Amino acid sequence: REHFVARLATNAGLRQHVVAVDDEAGTGTVLSFWLPEHKIIARSGATAADQREKHTTSRHAVVLLHGFAGDGLMTWGFQVGALAGCGYDVYVPDLVHFGGSTSQSPDRSVAFQARCLAAALRKLGVGEGCTVVGFSYGGFVAFEMAAAHQALVGSVVVSGADVAYTSAMNDAMLERFGAGTLAELLLPESVARLRSLFSDAMYKKLWFPERLLSDFLKVMYANRQERKEMLEKLVMMDKQESAPVFQQIRGAPAWGLN
C-alpha cells in the first residue's frame, strides 16, 4: 500500500514533507504533507530553484483533506495526478492524529485542526485564496478553515459533510445505521464492523478479502482514544450561532474543480 500510493504521488510530482506548527503553547504539533516537489526545492534556498519558483507561483493551490477512514494519500491518491496535470499545486496533509501527523495538545476540536493546517500552509508559502477540498471529517475542517482564515481560503469543495454537525443530525445517523455512538460507527474494532462500514459508505458493493480488511484496521485506525475524543468534540448543539460564518465574496473566480 505504501509503495503504491507513494508512486501515485511521486508520479504527480509530489514529495513528502513534515512541518512543525508549534505555537506559544508548545503543543509539539507536527503535520505530514505531500506537496509539490518544486515547493520543497524552492524553500531549501537553492539558487537554481529560484527561477523555477518564479515560474510556478501563479499555480493555484488545492488542499485535499481526508476523512476518518484513512489518511491523506490513501484517500486522494487517485486524484492528485489529475489535479497536478491540470496545473494545480496539490497539497495533501494528514490531519492531526492521522498518518504521520502528531500533537501533544489535548485540544480535539475541528477548530484546532483548522488552526494547525492554516499555520502549516502559511509556513509552506501557500498564498491567499487557495481551494480546500474536504471529504467527510475533512469537510468540517475545510468549512472551519474558510470561516476562520478567510484570506487563506478562497473556496471550498466538500463531500459527505455539512457546515456543522448537530446533535439532531448525529441522533438521526446513529438510528439509521443502528449504532450507539459515533465512535462505534466510525472506529470499528473488528473486520466484521469494518466490512459493514464499507458496505454502508459505498454505493457499489465491493467485496474485500479479510486479509486486506484486517491490515486496514491495523494501519488506519491508530490513535483510537484521540480520534474518539475528536468525534465527541465534533457534535454541536442545535444552535445557529455555533455554525461557521463565511465572508468569502460571491462570484470569485472558478478554478474548474468539476
N, C-alpha and C positions, 0 to 999 in steps of 0.2 A: 504493500500500500504506500509506504513512504517513498520508495523509488518511483512508483507510478505517478503519484501526484506531484512529486518534485520534478519529474520530467515534463509534465504538463506546464508547470510554472516556468521552468528554465527555457522551454521552447517558446514561451511567450515573452521572454526577455526579463523575467523576474528573478530576484535573488533574495535569500533570507537575510534578515537584519533584525537586531534587537535594540530597542530604545528604552532607556531609563527615564521615567517621568516622575521622579521623586519631587515632592514639594516641601514646604517648610515643616510639615508634619513628619517627614521622614518615613513614608509608608513602604519603602522598599518595593515600589511598583515597577515592573519590567514588562514591556509589551513586545511580543514577537510579531514581525511583519514579513510578508513577501511584498516586495516593491520593485519598481523599475531599476534595472542594473545601472543605468546611466545616472540615476539619482545618488546611488551609493558612491560611484566613482567621483562624481562632482563634489560630494561632501568631503571626500578624502583630501581635497586641496590640490590634486594633481593638475598641473598646468595644461596638459594635453586634454583634460576633460572639460576645461572651462568653455572652450568654443562649442563643444558638444552640448553642454548645459544651456548655453545661449540659444542654440538651435531648437531645443526642446521645451523651453519654458512656456511656450504658448499651448502646449498639450493640456487638455482638460483632465483634471484628476478625478478618478472614480474610486470610491472606497467601498469595499464589499464586506458586509457584516453578517456573520453566520448565526445560526440558531442554536438550540440546546443540544441537538443530536449531532455532534461533530465539532470540528474546528474550522478555521478559515479556509484552508485549501481543500479540505475534504468536502466542504460544501460548494465551493466555487471553482474547483479545478477545471471543469469543462467550459467555464465562461471566460476565464482570464485570457485565453488565446484569441477568442473572437473580439473581445473589447480592446486588447492591445493592438490587434490587427486593424481596428477601426481608427487608431490614432490616439487612444486614451492612455494616460498614465494610470496604471491599475495598482491599487494598494489593498492588500488582503491581510488584515490583522487577526490575531487570536484574541478574543476578549479575555478579560482578567479571569483567571482560574480555568482557562481552556488552553489546550495545546501548550505552547511554550511561554505563555504569559502568566505572571505570578504577582502577588502583592501580600504584604504583611498587614494591610489595613483591614479593620473589622467592618468597613463600610461595604454593604452588599447591594446598594441601590443602583438603579439604572442611571441615575444622575452621576454616580461615581464612575461607572463605565464610560459615560459620555465625556466626562471631565478628563479622564486619563487618555482617551482616544484623541480628543482635541489637542491636548498638550503634546502628545506624541507626533501628531500630524504637523503641528507647527514646528516642532524640532526637526522634522524631516523636510521642512521647507515648502509644505503644501500651502498654496496661496488662497485667496478668498474665492468663494463661490464654487467649491467642489460639489460633486454629486455623491451622496451617500445612499447606498443600496442596502436594505436590510431585510433579512428573512427571519420570520418568527421572532424570537427574543431580540435578534439584531435589529428588527424593525422598530421595537420600542426604544432601543438605544439610538437609532437613526433619528426618530422624532425628537427625542430629548436633546440630541446634538443640534438639531435645526432650531429648537427653541432657545437653547442656552448659548449657542455660538453662531449667531446669525450672520456674522461677516464670513466665517469659515465655510458654512454650509449654504450653498445656493439653492439646492433642490434635493428632494429625497424620492426614492423609489422603494416601495415597501410591499412585501408579500407575506401573508399569513400573520398579520399583526394589525392592531388598531392604534389610535393615538394614545389611548390609555387602557389599561386592563382593570376593569372594575370588579368588585365583589359579585355583582349580579352576573357578569359575563363568566366569572370563574365558576359560580354555582351551576350555571346552565351547561358549561362544558363538562364538568365533573359528572353531572347527571347523565349527559348524553353518552359518555364513554364508560360509565359505571366505575369511576374511581373515587376514592375517599379524599385524596389530596392531590394537589398539582404535582408534588414530588413523586407520588405513587405512579402518576401517569407518565411523567417526562423523565424520570430517573429509574428505569426498570432495573431490577436486580437479578433477573433470570432470562434465559434465552426465550422462554415462552412469552414473558411480558414484552420483551423487545420485539419479537415477531408480531405480537398483537399491535404494538405501537406503529411498526412499519406498515402493517395492513391498514390501520386507521388513517395513516398520514398519506398514503399513496393512492392515486386514482387507479393506476394499473396495478393489479395484484401480482406482484413478482414473488417468486419463490427463492429463498436464500438458504444455502446449506447451513446446518447447525454449527459447523466449524467456523464459518465466517461470522455468524452472529455472536458466538462465544468470544472470538477475538475482538469484535467490535465493542462488546461490553467492557473488556479489559482495557482497551486503548482509549476509548472515547468517553468513559464515564469515571474519570478520576476526580478528585476533589469533591466528593459527593456532599459532604457537610456544607461546604461553601456554596455549592450550587443550590442545595435545598434552602439555605437562607436567602439566596438571591430570588428564588421563586416566591418565598414568603414576602419579600420586600416588593415584589412586582405588583401584587394585588392592591389596588387603591379602593378607597371608599367611593360610593356613588355621589361624588360632588363635582360639579362642573369646574370649580376653581382648581381642582387637582390635576387637570389635564394640561399638557404643554400649550403655550400660546406662541404662534408663529408670526413673524413680522416680515418674512420674505416678500418681495414685491411681486405681485401677479404680472404675468406676461414676460417673465425673464426668458432669456434665450433657451431654446430647446436643444438638447445635446444628442438627440437621436437615440436614446435608450429605449428602443421598442421591444 
